[in-house]
Amino acid sequence: MFNRKSRNQPTLSKCSAVGRLVVLTIVAVTISSPATAAPEDESADLAVRLLPKRCETDLALSAAPEHLRDEASVYVLGENGYTQTREGTNVFTCIVNRDDHRVLKPTCFDEEGTRAILPKILFFGQRLMEGATTQTIRLEVEEGFDEERFAPVQRPGVAYMLSRYNRPVNPATGKLGWFPPHVMFYAPNLTNEDIGHDMSTYDPKQPLPMIGYQGPHGYMIMISDDGTERSRSDLRDCPDWVYAD
């Protein structure tokens, strides 16, 4: 279903209080388009708001450290799903992940994430553009793992999410929020209990690792935020709603 090109490329097409941001997604660490006032009931509006190509490219690349951006591959979402718009010369692949029709999640995967995790993201985007609900697609992804069409990672690696424009949905509230720059290390099937993470001991001044997306594509997340504020000048080619609270 997913043929590979060279470098394992699939062919399918601050908020001032960091602690509050962290709590948003820790509450949601099963974390699973964007809109300024997105509907909380996904059945109300399944439309994905597409971005201009230049905007989405810049947003995707904002996930990576600066020294990796110029040579990274890039995918952009269109009416028929994701399309690779740039084939890079390093092993990193940057994409604005949408695992819900409302969200923006700029992510830049290393070679292992490109091989194992990117196909799932491409599938999710394609099905969203076909009008499928998030819940339906998640069930299809589970079936994909059962049928070995999707695979867990096979070695340690990293996915960068260093963008200041990461907009996840908090499943506890159904609302969009901001989440600070962070780095994710592949941790298939690891749990917060395994690493001793407990919200009752959480200290925003000294954030500790946490587990997100628990399962075969699970991650250990570390916040990496220097406190720089978001700025309209960061993404000059993006519409205003990308910055909206």
N, C-alpha and C positions, 0 to 999 in steps of 0.2 A: 504493500500500500504506500509506503514511503521509500522511494528509491533514494540512494545516496549519491551525491556528487563528491568531488574531491573535498577534503577537509570535513567529511561527514556532514555536508550541508544538505538538508531535506529540500526537495524540489517543490513541495506544496507551497501551490501558491498560497515660615516655620511658624510654624505657629510658635509663639513665644514660650510656651511651656512644653518642653520635650516630654516630660513625664506624662502629661495628659495625652499626648499623641501616642506614646508607647502603650499606655493603658488601653487606648482605643483598639489597637490591633492585638494586644495580648488578650483582651477579652475576646477578640475575634481570631485567635491564632489558628483556627481552622480556616482562616481567610481564603477565602475561597480560592449607547455609550454615554460616557460621562455626560453630565448635564448640571447646570447650576442648581436647578431644583428638580432633581431626579425623582421619579415616582418610587415610593417605598414598596409598592406591590408591583413586582415585575410583570404581572399579567396586564397591567394598565398600559404599558408602552414598552414594546420590545425593540424599538428602533435604536440602532447604534449610531451615534453622531460621529461621522467620519471627519478626519482632520485633513487639511491641505498636506500634500506630500512633503513639502519642505518642513512644515511644522512637525509632522510625525517623525520625520527623520531626525530632526534636532532633539525631539523629546526622547526618542529611543536612545540616541547616543549620550544623552545627559545621564544615563544610568551608569556609564562606564567611567573609570578614571581617565583623565584627559589624555594620558600617553597611549591609551589603547584605541581611542575613538577614530582616528584617521584611517586605520587599517582594518576596522571591524566590518563584518557583513551587516546588512540592514534589511529588515522586513517592514512593509507598510501595509496596513489594512485597507482594502477596497471593497467594492460592492460584491465581489465574488469570494472574499476571503483575503488572506495574506498573500503578498507577492514579494519575492526577494528583489529589491531594487538596487542593491549593491553587493557584489561579491568581494569580500575583503581579502587581505593578504596575511592576516593573523588568524588565530583559531577562535576568535570571539564573534558572537552573533548578538546584535542588539535589536530589540523589538518592544513595542508597547503592548504588553500582555493585557488581554481583556478576558477575564474569566467570569464576567458579568457584563451585561450590555451597558452598564453605567460607568464602569471604572476605567482608569488609566493607570497602568503599572509598568513604567519603563524598566526593562530588565536587560542585562547583558550577560549572556551565558558563555562559559568556557567551552572547550571542545567536548567534554563529557556531557554537559548540559545541552549543547547543540545536538548531540547524537540522541540522547534519551528523552529530554524534556521538551525540546522545541516541537517535535511532531505533535505532541498533545496540545500545545498552544495553537499551532496552526489548525488543527482539527476543531478546536473550540471556536476559533475565530470564524472559520468557514460555516459552522453550524449556527452561530449567532447571526451571521449575515443571511442565512436561510430562514431566520425567524424562529428558531427553536428556543425554548426557555432554558434558563440556566440549570434548573433542576433536571430537565430532560438530558441536557448535554452531560452533566455530571454522571448520570446513570450510564450513558453511553460510554463515557471514559472508563468507568468501573468495568463495564463489559469488555472494553478494549484491553484492559490489563488482564482480565480473566482469560481472554482469547489470545494473549501475548502479541496483540497489535501495538501495544504500548509497553515499554520496558522500564524497570527501575534503573537508577544509575548503578554503575559497576565499580566505581572508584571515587575517592574523595575529590572534591573540586569546589568551584566557587561560581556564584551568580551575583553580579553586582547590581545593586539597586540604589545608587548614589544620587539619583535625581531628587530635587526638592518638589517635584510635581507628581508624586505617587499618591493616587486617589483610590484607596480601597473602600469597600463597603463593610461596615461593622455589622455582622450578622445579628448581634444582640439588639441593634436598633433599626437596621435596615437602611441606615443613612450613610452618605459619603462622608469621608473625612480625609485629613492629611496624615501621612506617616513619614517620619524623618528618614534621611539617607541611612542606608544600612547595607550590610554584606550578608549573604546567605551561603552557608556551607552545606553541601549535600549530606543528608542524614536520614536515609530511608528507614521508615518504621520506628525511628527513635521517638520517645515521648518526653514531655516535660518532667515527668516523674523520674525517668532514667537519668536526667542531668541535674535533678534536684531543684528545678525551677518552681517557685511558689510565689504567687502574687502577694501573699501576706507579708513577705519579706522584701518586696520590691522597693528599690531606692532609685528614683530618677536621676540622682546625682552620680550613681554608679551602676548603670544598667548592666545586667548580666545576660548571658545567652538565653534564648527561649526557642521553642520548637514551633514552627509554622507549617501548615499544610501536612499535618501528620499523615504518613502513609508511604507508598513506594516512591513518591516524589517529595518527601518531606525535607525540611531545611532546619539547620540551626542558625538563628538570626542574631547578629550583633549590630547594635546601633553604631553608626559612624557619622556623627553630626558635629560640625564645628560651630553651629549656631547662626550661620549666615542666613539672612532673611531671603524670601522669594522676591524676585524683582521682575517687573514687566519687560525689562531689557534682556532677560535671560533667553526668552524664546520669542523673538521679534515677529516671526511669521505665524504665530498661533493666535487664534481668536480669543476674545476676552474671557469666554467661559472656561477656558483651560485654567485660568488664574482665580476663578471665582470661589468664594466660600459658600 
